[in-house]
Amino acid sequence: MIGSVEDSGFKKSNTINRRMFIFAAAKAVVFVGIVGRLFSLQISENKKYLTLSDKNRLREARLPPVRGEFVDYFGNRIAKNLTVYQLHVVPEQVEDFKTLIVRLKDILNLSDSHLQELIKKKNKQKPWETLIVSENLSWDEFSKINFYLHELSGARPVLTVGRNYPYNDTYTHVLGYVSEASVEDLVNNEAIKERNVPGLRVGKTGLEKALEKELIGTNGIQRFEVNAYGKRINQIDFKEGEQGKTIKLTIDTEIQKYTQELLDNRAGSISVMDIYTGEIIAMNSSPSFDPNLFLYGIEKNKWKEITKNPLKPLLNKTVSGLYSPGSTIKPLVALSALENDVITTNLKVNCRGHKHPLELYGMKYHCWKKEGHGYMSLQNAIKQSCDTYFYEAARLLGVDRLNETAKKFGLGNVVLGKYFNEKKGVVPSTKWKKEAIGQNWYLGETLINGIGQGYIQTTPLQLCLMTAQLANGGHKIYPKIIYENNQENVETIKQRMKLAEENKVEDSNLLSATEKLFKKDEKTYDALYRNKENVKFVLDAMFRSTNEIYGTSFSSRIEDPKYQFAGKTGTAQVKRITEAERELDLKTNQIPYKERDHAWYIAFGPYKNPRYAVSILVEHGGSGSSTAAPIAKKLFKFVIDRHELREKIKKKNLATSDI
Amino acid sequence: MFIQSSLSDKSTFFQKLRSLDYIMLLTILIIGIISSFAMYSTDGGELRYHSESHIIRFVVFFTMMIFISFINIKTWHTFGYLFYILVLGLLIWASLFGITAQGSQRWINLYFINLQPSELMKIAIIICFAKYYHRIQIAHVNRLRNIIIPILILFVPIALVLTQPDLGTSILIALSGIIVLWLAGVNIKYFFYSSLVFIISAPFIISFLKPYQKLRILTFFDPDKDPLGAGYQIIQSKIAVGSGGLTGKGFLKGTQGYLEFLPEKHTDFIFTLFSEEFGFIGSILLLILYAILIFRILRIGSLSRNFFGKFFCFGFGSAIFVYITVNMAMVLGLLPIVGSPLPIMSYGGSSMLATMIGLGIVMSTKIYSRQLIS
């Protein structure tokens, strides 16, 4: 019995051991399996999971780039950055949007309409897109939000960069303004697309838009660790963004401000240009508006006010406004006629007044002066702005030769090129008319062209350039609004002009070509004339027009040689004058605003040693001599008074740039 | 033979002390220390609630294990059924008056500890079966009576735990029992047929599962289907382990755990956290420690002169192995997620208590290896 028990026990023991062994073998296999799995996860696929783990824990935030600033010629900041406190919400990260928004409403005292707008905006965008609840929080509101932040999950107080224009509406048409980037901005500008963050401000018009790439800067990058609930735990890395370039303009803020004062909210434009360097010292279009209004999106009624204003504050009249130049074209017509030898300075034309107008193919061509000028020489015709003389001069010259000279002096083309939405204007020719209108040229059109009416259309800046290029003795210059550090000084430019003049006498094309080869970077100030005496003659006539009795702007003259200037008035008709109206001979203020003449004045000074050219336009301002020329008198005094200061800072700038 | 048995019966305290398995003790201690560090890490590198109570429990239950070691193996045999019935009673108590947490009623409030009787059942079922098969001769194992009774013994607690509901623990209880049945020599064909029946009826069983359990099984097959929902745990766990690499991210530097991407990091996913911080090398070391532990347990079993001790050691050693592999396979994405703690490592008093009782009995088997039980 005991034996069998022993035997049974032995058998049992055997069974257990055998089964244990089988099981142990299975265990070993499973263990190997686990090790294999660990190996595959941790060794073979380590990289993949490491990336996934980093993706889990790391978040990157792009900070808004800090925009470059604008400074004027003297280094005064004319567009700068502000720290702005905003409140952002990412709807996706919010548990209960409604509760949050109601809570925020309580804290920030948001209006119901603002709330409605937010909800509308939220419904329009994707849930992961940032919703800007408040564009511009006060410091108090911002700290309040931070205080309650623990109960406002999903709300994010954000420090961002805003724009400020300290001179308000003074620079609006030069700088333009910034506003929140639109879809079009993102699509059209790669630089904006790359740097976009919620609430990014980009240039919408003017230099702010044209120089976007230089101004925008680069994003700062903040890398931080988040936990499984998306809460920021700590900052791992911070890369500061680079501020955009600071851009220095050639404009003098004081003069710019003064031009605004002079225009006094009338519709018009004033440009002031250095006749050698081409630097634009002031460029104003009036009326203007405050660009600061656009930073957070302009209010509807204010926008309406601006767009509905009949004086068109949105239009940059200096570069985008097209006007008949009127009599301001006459010096150019005279020069063209002299250059082409169609007249001599001795030509006399009899101006017999309205009773005996010039007649051509049944059409009558009147001089502006009712009683007529009598026998006019060229000099007197410019001085007294006799239309009849210029009908004759233009008739002899022909439209195509005038076209050539006008184009040479800068009409019919953009002045600054890429920066503004500049209009080219029209300098007509027989060919142009055929192409643009499809008709043949009529001689009558040449006649009215001669007094700056008809098809010819120019911008105020073009006329300023024309005046500058006449005033410097008839040489090509290079207009600029952005300060160039390597700008040649005036003496060098004058020498170059002289050189260009001498070269012209020998063989202009060949010599200037070889010259260009040797001195590639140097600008050539080509002579735009054939005979220097012709230019001198025209400038002299302009001087007489301002400084001699019977000159059209005689009443606006300055006798002090320091400020003495020479100019030419212009009174551009905006509509054809009927016989009846001619009979009535109404005063400017008796005519409806829209039908009044544009008042022009172009001038340069100081006469003895000219340096600055100006063009002044007052839309529907009446006659040039009564409205525009008096502005020039004040302007020249102001500009020339600031000349020393400008030269001083220029020397300093050159000295520092040498180092 | 009688002399030998009487010898061990009367061996002095020092002899008993000397016959403790020190390698096993050392292994347990090392795993305990590792688990304390892992727990410290889950608390974010501070000695806070989880790490503190884990360390206290480990010390208390480890000491308890040493005491249990000196209890004669005979005593465990004597009270084997009683222990099972006691635990079964606790299970019923838990089902009736237990504390509910996370949708499952599985704890009894004992004031100093929230006891989870289902964890104790993992041990009790092995003790019970060890006693049951201790007596039965090999020839009688496959009698119908001897098949039905164990199945009943096994079925009652499983059913109770399933209804708590606690799928993970009930599976582990089932596996613990089945291991002993296997060792006892139950005919292979029974295992074969029953697993066949199980596979065929699996769809029906699944239809009885709770929705979240179904989801877990489905996500096991395709965790990326719902990466933020049901698949989240397994994806994050794999990321944690995988990103650990060869040497790991370093102690307290596991970002997945620290930044709370890991769910249940104290309990079921403690290995994930450990593996992220200590990498492949650390994981293998831990596996080796567990292997040594299991090997020592099985060795003690094989040296035992009585079948009770043998059954228990083989059963318990194998069960520990199953717990470890189920847990690891789960966190490594090889098995669906079912609640199953990693012995000693995981946070949880009942699991620690059960494991330490088991290890104590194993140690007692060692000390009284020559003890014969009639």
Contacts between the chains, C-beta under 8 A, distances in Angstrom:
chain1	res1	chain2	res2	distance
A	8	B	137	4.7
A	8	B	138	6.1
A	8	B	139	6.9
A	9	B	307	7.6
A	11	B	138	4.9
A	12	B	137	6.8
A	12	B	138	4.2
A	12	B	185	7.3
A	12	B	307	6.6
A	13	B	307	7.6
A	13	B	310	7.5
A	15	B	138	5.6
A	15	B	184	7.9
A	15	B	185	4.2
A	16	B	183	5.4
A	16	B	184	7.4
A	16	B	185	7.2
A	16	B	307	7.5
A	16	B	310	6.0
A	16	B	311	7.2
A	16	B	314	6.6
A	17	B	302	6.8
A	19	B	182	5.8
A	19	B	183	5.1
A	19	B	185	6.7
A	20	B	183	6.2
A	20	B	298	6.9
A	20	B	301	7.5
A	20	B	302	7.4
A	20	B	314	5.0
A	20	B	318	7.9
A	23	B	179	7.4
A	23	B	182	6.8
A	23	B	183	7.4
A	23	B	314	8.0
A	23	B	318	5.9
A	24	B	298	6.7
A	27	B	294	7.5
A	27	B	318	7.4
A	27	B	321	5.3
A	27	B	325	7.9
A	30	B	321	7.9
A	30	B	325	5.2
A	31	B	287	6.9
A	31	B	291	6.6
A	31	B	325	7.5
A	33	B	329	8.0
A	33	B	334	7.7
A	34	B	287	6.8
A	34	B	325	6.3
A	34	B	328	5.2
A	34	B	329	6.7
A	34	B	332	7.1
A	34	B	334	7.9
A	35	B	284	6.6
A	35	B	287	6.6
A	37	B	329	7.7
A	37	B	332	4.8
A	37	B	333	8.0
A	37	B	334	5.9
A	38	B	241	7.2
A	38	B	275	7.3
A	38	B	280	5.9
A	38	B	283	5.2
A	38	B	284	7.1
A	38	B	332	6.9
A	39	B	280	6.7
A	41	B	238	6.4
A	41	B	241	5.0
A	41	B	242	4.3
A	41	B	332	6.6
A	42	B	241	6.2
A	42	B	242	6.1
A	42	B	244	5.4
A	42	B	245	5.6
A	42	B	246	6.7
A	42	B	275	7.2
A	42	B	279	6.1
A	42	B	280	4.2
A	42	B	283	7.2
A	43	B	245	7.3
A	43	B	246	6.2
A	43	B	280	5.9
A	45	B	242	5.5
A	46	B	242	6.1
A	46	B	243	7.1
A	46	B	244	7.8
A	46	B	245	4.3
A	46	B	246	7.4
A	48	B	242	6.8
A	49	B	238	6.8
A	49	B	239	5.1
A	49	B	240	8.0
A	49	B	241	7.4
A	49	B	242	2.6
A	49	B	243	4.4
A	50	B	242	7.3
A	50	B	243	4.5
A	50	B	245	6.8
A	52	B	239	4.6
A	52	B	242	7.4
A	52	B	243	6.9
A	53	B	239	5.1
A	53	B	240	7.0
A	53	B	242	7.7
A	53	B	243	3.7
A	53	B	255	6.0
A	53	B	256	5.9
A	54	B	243	8.0
A	56	B	236	7.6
A	56	B	239	6.6
A	56	B	255	7.4
A	56	B	256	6.9
A	56	B	259	7.4
A	56	B	261	5.6
A	57	B	255	4.8
A	57	B	256	7.7
A	57	B	259	5.3
A	57	B	261	7.5
A	225	B	255	7.3
A	225	B	259	6.7
A	226	B	259	7.1
A	227	B	259	4.1
A	227	B	260	4.9
A	227	B	261	7.5
A	228	B	236	7.9
A	228	B	259	6.0
A	228	B	260	4.4
A	228	B	261	4.5
A	229	B	260	7.2
A	233	B	259	6.5
